Amino acid sequence: MRREVRAAVVIAVAVIVVSALAGAGWGLLAPTEQLFVVEPGRGAVLTGESGHQFDAVAMFVCFGAVAGVLSAVAAWRWRGVRGPLLLIGLLVGSLIGAVVMARLGEQVAEWYHPRPHDPPIGQIVELPTEVGTWLALVVQPLLASLLVLFFAALNSSEDLGAGTAVETGSFDAAGTFGPYGVASYPAGTGPLPYGSYEPAGEAGSGSLPETRPHR
């Protein structure tokens, strides 16, 4: 149990680190929104620039989906710790990682495209885009958990291939069943399977089979 708990913590931390790196990459690649300054402190969005907000969110969803799939595959390959704790660690790490990805990505975009202070009228400025919706944060943990559940459903082992199944003993089929599939009973080891009846005598022995139970 302690080993699985440590593995879950390691998986969660690793997913958060990977998500932070993905957020930094998104912050560098996310498109900006250009505004035309019409008066101090106010600007008008140029034609076609308003769609960049959607593009930035779509890119964030793609980054989160890739991070969720890769983290789920990597965690599942850790065969010795497969189980509920692995899923919990992956889910918690993905939830926190999605938030870290969004916050760090927005900060990196702010650093890469700083907001101008009091730009002059008639100047075109670039503003960094933001995630803007919490629904984009659900994609990474959702894909990661669904993929692990899919892998578990396809696995036919009781322990999901972790090698922790307990053997309940061996079953000797040859000693229990005869060559024709009929149960065999060693001689002299107990009552016959006929209950209180005796089997019929052999053919030609001159004796009639018993038809009533012995008293």
N, C-alpha and C positions, 0 to 999 in steps of 0.2 A: 504494500500500500504506500509506504513512504517513497519507494522508487517511482511509482506512478504519479504521486503528487509532485515530486521534483521534476519529473518529465513534463507534466502539465504546465508547471511554472516556466520551465525552459522554453516550451513551445509558445506560451503566451508572450514572453519577452522577445523571442525571435520574431514573432509575427509583428509586434509593435515596432521593432527596429526596421524590418522590411517595409512596413507601411510608412514609416518616417522617410525612408529613402525614396519611396514612390511619391510621397507628397512633395518632397524637394524637387523631384523631376517634373511633377505636374506644375509646380509654381514657375519653373523656368520655361516650360513649353506652352502654358496656357495663354491664349490670345488676349490682347488688351482691347479696351473700348475707347475709341477716339471721340473727343468732344471738341466743339468749336466754342471758344469763349465769347459770349455775347455781352456780358457785363461782369463786373467784379463778383466773383464767387458763384457764378452761374454759367452753364454751357449748354449747348444744343448738340444732341447726338447726331453724328453724320449719317448719311444714308447707308444702310447696310451694316452699320457698326453694332446695332442692337442685337443682331444675331450671334455675336461673339459670346454673349453671356450663355446662350444655350450651348455653343461649341465648348466652352470651358467646362460646363457641367457634364457634358457628354464625355469629354476626355477624362474627367475625374471618375466617372462611372467605369470607364474602360480600365483605368489604372487600378481601381478597387477590385474589379472582377478578376483581373490578372493576378493581383496579390492574393485574393481569396482562393483561386484555383491552385496556384503554385504552393501556397502554404498548406492547403489540405492534402495535396499529393505528397509533399515532403513529410508532413506529420504522419500520414498513413504508412509511409515506408519505414517508420520507426516501429518495427514489428513487435518488439518485446513489450511495449506499453499500450497496445491497442485496447481500447475500452472506453467506458463513460468519462473517465477523467481526461483522457486525450481530447474528447469532443468538447468538454467544458473548457479546458485550457485553450483550445483553438477558437472557441466561440468568444470567450472573454478577450483574448488577444486581438481577435478581429474587430470586436466592437470598439475597444480602446484604440486600436490601430487606425480605424476609419476616422475617428475624431482627431487623432494626431495627424493623420494625413491631410485632413482639411485645414486644420489650424496652421500647421507648418507650411503647407503649400501656399496658403494665402499670405503668410508672412514672407516667404521667399519671393512671391510675386510682388509684394509691396517693396521689398528691398531692390528687386530687379527693375521695377518700374515705379520709382518714387513719385508720390503725388506732388505736383508743383505748388509752391506757396504763392498765392496771389498772382496768377499769370496775367499778362496784359490782354486787353480786348483784341480779338481777331486772331489769337494764337490757337493752334491745334494742340491739345494735350492728350496724353495716353494715360488711362486709368486702369489699374489691375482689376481683373475680374474676380468674383467670389463664387463660392459654391452656392450659397443662397438658399438651399433647401436641405432639410435633414433626410429626405427620402434617398438622396444620393449616398448617405452613409450606411444604408441598410444592405446595399448590394454585396459588399465584401463579406460580412458575417453570414449572410443568407447563402451565398454560393459555397462558402467553406463548409458550413454545417450540412447542407444538402449533399455535397459531394462525399463527405465522410459517411453519411447515412447510406448513400448509394453503394459505396465500397463495402460497407458492413452487410448490406442486403445481398450482395453478390457472393460474399464469403460463406462457404458451407461449414466451416469449423465452428465448434461451440465457443472456442476461445479466440475467434477471429484470426487464427494463425499465430497467436502470441506464444504458443508453446507452454501454456499454464494449465492445460486440461489435466484433471486428476483421473488416473486409470482406476476403474472400479473392479478390476480383476479380469482374468482370462476366461473364455468360454470354450470348452472343449467339445466341439461339435461331433468329432469322431467318437468320443466316449459316451455321448448321450444318445445318438441316433445310430441305428444299424446301417448296413450297406444299402438298404432299400428305403431309407427315410423313416423307418419305424423305430419308436423308442425301444432301447434295449435295457434290460435289467440284469445285473450280474446275479449268478446263481448263489443262493444261500445268503443273500444280504437283506432279505425282507420279504414281505408278502407279495404274492403275485398280483398283477394288475387286474385279476378277475374278481377281486374282493373276496367273498367267502365261497366262491365257486371254484371247482377244480376243472382244469381243461379236459377236453375229451381224450380218451385213450387213443393209442395209435391204431391205425387200420390193421385188422387181422389179429388183434391181441385177444379177441374173444370176450372182452369186457365191454359193457354198455356204459356210455357216458353218464355221469351224474347229472340229474335234472333238478335236484333240490339242494338247498344250502345245508351244510353240516350243522348239527346242533350240539 
